[in-house]
Amino acid sequence: GAIPHPKPTFNDSPMTFLKNRYEYYLQKERGLSPEAGPRYWPYIQRFLLERFGDKPMRFCQLDPQNIDHFILSHAHKRTPKSAQLMVSALRSFLRFLFRFGETKRDISTAVPTVAAWRLSDVPKYIKAEQVECLLDSCNRTTSVGRRNYSILLFIACLGLRAGEIVALELGDINWRTAELTVRGKGQFRDRLPLPQSVGEALAVYLKNDRPKCSTRKVFVRTRAPYRGLKGSSTVSTIVRRTVDKSGLNTP
């Protein structure tokens, strides 16, 4: 009783109700992962706010001109990949509206595509000795340093994506056969060999540094509340800070 207990807040706004409906549709009808909705929604919310503002959302008033104006206003400010995600989100949301009779016609076909040709540029990379320098810059005398070192080894030795590292769970590691189950995009799962160097660094982290907690995620926050890493951006931040600390001039 020393600290007043905050009253729980409940957001019953039309925007929140629409968001919950849309994310339920993505998971239950489209079979997408729970991460798809939060990735799409910021683009959809911005589109709706620019189109309707504080007025009621009348989806029957949406037309191809609204879509073109929004995409032309924002696509040039983003990378091709980010712009592709934006148009994918809009296309998905407009299909959702048509599916539930919110619009009289399917205007998702009016969403243009974004050109992003694969292998149009020389791939960016760092040399093997730079990778070693990056790994050596981790301070393995601390819990945070040992955790980050293990994460960097997964990237350097196995080429895992940031989202795959965040999704790793304790049951995905088979120590007896030295195998790792990777949860990839589209709910696919693949098995990869667990190299000795990666396994040794991971074992040190799990035995000495991973806090006791209820989550099954492999990599956990170092400060309470102890839970899995929030998302891919956390892994990107770890990599970026390690690069800055190492002093490397990377692409």
C-alpha positions as a printed Julia matrix, in Angstrom:
251×3 Matrix{Float64}:
   0.0     0.0     0.0
   2.98    2.35   -0.03
   2.52    3.06   -3.72
  -0.96    3.92   -5.03
  -2.2     1.27   -7.43
  -2.95    2.84  -10.84
  -6.37    2.23  -12.28
  -6.28    0.16  -15.48
  -6.92    2.18  -18.61
  -9.15    0.97  -21.4
  -9.03    2.55  -24.83
 -12.4     2.1   -26.55
 -11.79    4.57  -29.38
 -12.96    3.66  -32.9
  -9.32    3.54  -34.07
  -8.39    0.98  -31.39
 -11.49   -1.11  -32.13
 -10.6    -1.1   -35.84
  -7.0    -2.05  -35.07
  -8.09   -5.04  -32.98
 -10.49   -6.2   -35.7
  -7.81   -5.9   -38.38
  -5.14   -7.75  -36.39
  -7.63  -10.53  -35.59
  -8.39  -10.8   -39.33
  -4.69  -11.06  -40.19
  -4.08  -13.85  -37.69
  -7.3   -15.89  -37.96
  -8.25  -15.48  -41.62
  -4.98  -14.69  -43.33
  -2.82  -16.93  -41.14
  -0.13  -14.32  -40.6
   2.13  -14.12  -37.56
   1.18  -11.87  -34.59
   4.01   -9.5   -35.6
   2.38   -8.65  -38.95
  -0.34   -6.41  -37.49
   1.97   -4.15  -35.44
   4.24   -3.77  -38.49
   1.38   -2.78  -40.8
  -0.69   -0.65  -38.46
   1.47    2.53  -38.22
   1.13    3.04  -42.0
  -2.61    2.37  -41.92
  -3.17    4.67  -38.95
  -1.29    7.5   -40.64
  -3.28    7.01  -43.84
  -6.59    7.15  -41.95
  -5.6    10.19  -39.91
  -4.52   12.11  -43.01
  -7.7    11.16  -44.85
 -10.31   11.62  -42.1
  -8.6    13.59  -39.32
 -10.98   14.0   -36.38
 -14.05   13.24  -38.51
 -15.84    9.87  -38.47
 -14.13    7.23  -40.62
 -16.45    6.64  -43.57
 -14.57    4.04  -45.57
 -17.05    4.2   -48.45
 -15.57    7.62  -49.23
 -12.11    6.2   -49.95
 -11.06    6.33  -53.59
  -7.9     5.7   -55.65
  -7.0     9.4   -55.53
  -6.66    9.22  -51.73
  -4.31    6.27  -52.09
  -2.17    7.91  -54.79
  -1.86   11.13  -52.79
  -0.76    9.31  -49.65
   1.82    7.11  -51.38
   3.28    9.94  -53.46
   3.59   12.06  -50.32
   5.49    9.45  -48.3
   7.18    6.92  -50.59
  10.08    9.19  -51.64
  10.98    9.78  -47.97
  11.55    6.07  -47.34
  13.85    3.32  -48.49
  12.47    1.01  -51.2
  11.93   -1.77  -48.63
  10.06    0.53  -46.27
   7.94    1.87  -49.12
   7.14   -1.7   -50.17
   5.97   -2.47  -46.64
   3.79    0.64  -46.71
   1.99   -0.32  -49.91
   1.62   -3.93  -48.7
  -0.03   -2.66  -45.52
  -2.45   -0.44  -47.47
  -3.29   -3.23  -49.91
  -3.97   -5.65  -47.05
  -6.13   -3.16  -45.16
  -8.25   -2.28  -48.2
  -8.87   -5.99  -48.81
  -9.97   -6.25  -45.18
 -12.45   -3.39  -45.63
 -13.91   -4.97  -48.78
 -14.09   -8.38  -47.12
 -16.37   -7.03  -44.38
 -18.46   -4.78  -46.6
 -16.95   -1.5   -45.42
 -16.32   -0.51  -49.07
 -18.53   -1.22  -52.05
 -15.64   -2.25  -54.29
 -12.17   -3.66  -53.82
  -9.9    -0.65  -54.3
  -6.81   -2.54  -53.15
  -6.05   -3.05  -56.86
  -5.51    0.71  -57.11
  -2.5     0.58  -54.78
   0.62    0.96  -56.98
   3.72   -1.15  -56.61
   7.13    0.13  -55.57
  10.12   -0.78  -57.71
  12.89   -2.43  -55.72
  14.99   -4.68  -57.91
  17.0    -7.37  -56.18
  20.78   -7.37  -56.63
  20.67   -3.97  -58.33
  23.63   -2.89  -56.19
  26.78   -4.64  -55.05
  25.97   -6.26  -51.67
  27.41   -4.42  -48.66
  29.67   -6.44  -46.4
  32.56   -6.23  -43.96
  35.74   -8.28  -44.18
  36.45  -11.3   -41.98
  39.06   -9.44  -39.93
  36.52   -6.67  -39.33
  34.04   -9.24  -38.04
  36.7   -10.49  -35.62
  37.39   -6.93  -34.51
  33.67   -6.4   -33.95
  33.39   -9.52  -31.81
  36.53   -8.65  -29.84
  35.06   -5.25  -28.95
  32.37   -6.92  -26.81
  33.2    -6.63  -23.11
  32.81  -10.25  -22.06
  33.51   -9.43  -18.4
  29.91   -8.2   -18.02
  26.54   -9.94  -18.38
  25.42   -7.51  -21.09
  28.65   -8.0   -23.02
  28.38  -11.78  -22.93
  24.76  -11.66  -24.08
  25.59   -9.28  -26.94
  28.6   -11.38  -27.93
  26.36  -14.44  -28.23
  23.84  -12.5   -30.36
  26.59  -11.25  -32.67
  27.9   -14.79  -33.11
  24.45  -15.94  -34.26
  24.51  -13.2   -36.89
  28.12  -13.7   -37.98
  28.26  -17.51  -38.0
  24.69  -18.51  -38.87
  23.39  -15.43  -40.69
  20.22  -15.22  -38.61
  17.88  -12.27  -39.06
  17.2   -10.01  -36.11
  13.61  -11.28  -35.83
  14.8   -14.89  -35.8
  17.16  -14.13  -32.91
  14.37  -12.44  -30.93
  12.07  -15.44  -31.53
  14.56  -18.07  -30.31
  13.25  -20.12  -27.4
  15.0   -22.51  -25.03
  13.25  -25.5   -26.6
  14.69  -24.59  -30.01
  18.18  -25.68  -28.91
  19.03  -29.39  -29.14
  22.31  -29.68  -27.26
  22.65  -33.42  -27.82
  22.6   -33.19  -31.62
  24.04  -29.64  -31.79
  21.07  -28.36  -33.79
  19.05  -25.18  -33.7
  15.43  -24.69  -34.78
  14.96  -21.29  -36.4
  11.52  -19.66  -36.58
  11.62  -17.84  -39.91
   9.22  -15.69  -41.89
   5.72  -16.97  -42.56
   5.83  -19.32  -39.54
   8.37  -21.55  -41.31
  10.86  -23.47  -39.2
  14.29  -24.64  -40.29
  17.02  -26.62  -38.56
  20.59  -25.39  -38.58
  23.77  -26.88  -37.13
  24.95  -25.19  -33.93
  28.69  -24.46  -34.33
  30.89  -25.08  -31.3
  31.9   -21.43  -30.91
  28.27  -20.29  -30.94
  27.19  -23.09  -28.59
  29.95  -22.32  -26.08
  29.11  -18.6   -25.96
  25.41  -19.38  -25.64
  26.02  -21.9   -22.84
  28.04  -19.36  -20.86
  25.25  -16.81  -21.2
  22.5   -19.26  -20.22
  24.4   -20.64  -17.2
  25.76  -17.4   -15.76
  23.94  -14.36  -17.11
  20.37  -15.1   -18.16
  18.12  -13.93  -15.31
  15.62  -16.31  -13.74
  12.26  -15.57  -15.33
   9.12  -17.2   -16.7
   9.73  -16.42  -20.39
  11.05  -19.16  -22.65
  12.87  -16.7   -24.91
  16.61  -17.32  -25.09
  17.71  -13.71  -24.97
  16.24  -11.65  -22.16
  16.43   -8.04  -21.02
  19.14   -7.39  -18.45
  16.88   -5.19  -16.34
  13.52   -5.92  -14.77
  10.92   -6.72  -15.89
  12.77   -9.75  -17.25
  11.23  -10.69  -20.57
  12.31  -11.36  -24.12
  13.79   -8.66  -26.32
  11.11   -6.31  -27.59
  11.75   -6.75  -31.31
  14.15   -6.68  -34.23
  15.04   -3.06  -33.54
  16.64   -4.13  -30.24
  19.05   -6.44  -32.05
  19.77   -3.7   -34.61
  20.59   -1.32  -31.76
  22.98   -3.85  -30.21
  24.8    -4.25  -33.52
  24.95   -0.51  -34.17
  26.34    0.27  -30.71
  28.94   -2.47  -31.02
  30.03   -1.11  -34.41
  30.35    2.39  -32.93
  32.36    1.04  -29.99
  34.7    -0.94  -32.25
  35.58    2.17  -34.28
  35.1     0.34  -37.58
  34.2     2.33  -40.68
  31.47    0.02  -41.98
  29.1     0.49  -44.96
